[in-house]
Amino acid sequence: MPLSSDKIPHKMLSQDAYSTWLGIEILESELGRCKVAMTIRKEMLNSMGKAHGGISYSLADTAFGFAANTHGKYAVSIETSINHIEALEEGDYLTAESVIENVKNKLGFNIIEVKRGEELVALFKGVVYRTQKDWE
C-alpha cells in the first residue's frame, strides 16, 4: 500500500543515517513541499571556523529529496548546485524549504532557499528524476 505524501519524508529520514547525524528535523511536509531545519555544530566547521559548505548543501539536498518524493514515486537527484551567499557559524539555526509542484514528466526542477532566520544564506538548484517505483 502506497504511503501518504506527508509520511514519506518521515520514513526517508528514519532510514537516512547522514541526515540524522546532521540533526535535520522535518518542520513541515505535504504533497510537493518539505521544510527542514538543523543547527550547526562544532564538528561541522572547516579550518577557518566557518561551517563547511557541504553542511548547507546537505540541508538543502535533504529538503529537495524529501519534497520530490512526496509525490509517491522514488525520485533521485541527477544534477544539483549551490551558491553560498553568507558564511555560517557554530550555533546557527538553518532552514531549507523545497516546493516541487510540476510533476507532468519524469524530471522535476527546483530552487531551495537556505535561510538563517529571514536571511538568505545559500541558493540550491536541483533536478530530480522520478522513477516508477512506489513508496510503500
BELSULGI-V385001 format. One record per backbone hydrogen bond with DSSP energy under -0.5 kcal/mol. CO is the residue of the C=O (numbers start at 1). NH is the residue of the N-H. E is the energy in kcal/mol with one decimal. If there is no record, write none. Layout:
BEGIN
CO,NH,E + CO,NH,E
END
This chain:
BEGIN
4,7,-1.3 + 4,8,-1.2 + 5,9,-0.6 + 7,11,-2.1 + 8,12,-2.8 + 9,13,-2.7 + 10,14,-2.0 + 11,15,-0.9 + 12,15,-1.0 + 13,16,-1.5 + 15,17,-0.7 + 16,20,-2.0 + 17,21,-2.5 + 18,22,-2.3 + 19,23,-0.7 + 19,24,-2.2 + 20,23,-0.9 + 25,27,-0.6 + 25,37,-2.0 + 28,35,-2.7 + 30,33,-2.6 + 32,100,-3.4 + 33,30,-2.3 + 34,98,-2.7 + 35,27,-2.8 + 35,28,-1.7 + 36,96,-2.3 + 37,25,-2.5 + 38,94,-3.1 + 40,91,-3.0 + 41,44,-2.1 + 42,45,-1.8 + 44,52,-2.8 + 46,49,-1.8 + 50,46,-3.6 + 52,55,-2.1 + 52,56,-0.7 + 53,57,-1.6 + 54,58,-2.2 + 55,59,-2.1 + 56,60,-2.2 + 57,61,-2.8 + 58,62,-2.2 + 59,63,-2.1 + 60,64,-2.6 + 61,65,-2.7 + 62,66,-2.7 + 63,67,-2.4 + 64,68,-2.4 + 65,69,-1.6 + 66,70,-0.8 + 67,70,-0.9 + 68,71,-0.7 + 69,72,-2.1 + 72,135,-2.4 + 74,131,-3.2 + 76,129,-3.2 + 79,127,-2.6 + 81,125,-2.9 + 82,84,-0.5 + 83,85,-0.6 + 83,123,-2.1 + 88,51,-2.8 + 89,92,-2.0 + 92,40,-2.6 + 92,94,-0.6 + 93,117,-0.6 + 94,38,-2.0 + 95,115,-2.8 + 96,36,-2.8 + 97,113,-0.7 + 98,34,-2.2 + 99,101,-0.6 + 101,103,-0.7 + 106,130,-3.2 + 108,128,-2.8 + 110,126,-2.6 + 112,114,-0.5 + 112,124,-2.7 + 113,97,-1.0 + 113,115,-0.5 + 114,121,-3.0 + 114,122,-1.4 + 115,95,-2.3 + 115,117,-0.6 + 116,119,-1.8 + 119,116,-2.5 + 121,85,-2.8 + 121,86,-1.7 + 122,114,-2.8 + 123,83,-2.6 + 124,112,-3.1 + 125,81,-2.1 + 126,110,-2.1 + 127,78,-2.8 + 127,79,-1.3 + 128,108,-2.3 + 129,76,-2.5 + 129,131,-0.5 + 133,74,-3.1 + 135,3,-1.8
END
